[in-house]
Amino acid sequence: MVVGTNIKKIKFGKLKIQKLNRIALPNSLLENLNISVGDNIEVFLDIEKQEIIISSQKTKTKNKRLLNRIKFGKLKIQQLNRIALPSSLLENLDLQVRNYIESFLDIEKQEIVIKRLEK
């Protein structure tokens, strides 16, 4: 056991971008943020880090309005924990259908972080 370590992000594995720009998020990831099917979420592009940020509208954080983030709107969690990401968001990260991405839970900010899977 490592004492004094402060874990900030937990990796939840790789995801594949499906048809219609959908991604299916793991149940455990959504449960940790108290998000379920039918809930509204906010989606941002972090320009500096080249990441997609998904935030529950239930969570009020100070970090939502940082200058390096572009808001891409509000989405709804669909059946099977899917969300359909806007094409323009994926294009900004040079992502397309069938690409793999990584998902993380940012414990401190209570957000889902998605980024390109490094080869």
PEDA-V119357 format. One record per backbone hydrogen bond with DSSP energy under -1.0 kcal/mol. NH is the residue of the N-H (numbers start at 1). CO is the residue of the C=O. E is the energy in kcal/mol with one decimal. If there is no record, write none. Layout:
nh->[NH;NH]
co->[CO;CO]
e->[E;E]
//
This chain:
nh->[10;12;15;17;18;22;23;25;30;31;32;34;35;38;39;41;42;43;44;45;46;47;50;51;52;53;54;55;57;69;70;72;75;77;78;82;83;85;90;91;92;94;95;98;99;101;102;103;104;105;106;107;110;111;112;113;114;115;117]
co->[105;103;101;99;22;19;83;81;26;27;28;31;30;77;36;75;55;73;53;70;51;68;46;46;114;44;112;42;40;66;45;43;41;39;82;79;23;21;86;87;88;91;90;17;96;15;115;13;113;10;111;8;106;106;54;104;52;102;100]
e->[-2.1;-3.4;-3.2;-2.7;-3.5;-1.2;-2.2;-2.6;-1.8;-2.9;-1.8;-1.2;-2.6;-3.0;-2.3;-3.0;-3.1;-2.5;-2.6;-2.4;-3.1;-2.6;-1.4;-1.4;-3.2;-2.5;-2.9;-2.6;-1.3;-1.6;-2.4;-3.5;-2.4;-2.7;-3.4;-1.0;-2.1;-2.6;-1.7;-2.6;-1.6;-1.4;-2.8;-3.0;-2.1;-2.7;-3.0;-2.3;-2.4;-2.5;-3.0;-2.1;-1.6;-1.4;-3.0;-2.4;-2.8;-1.9;-1.5]
//
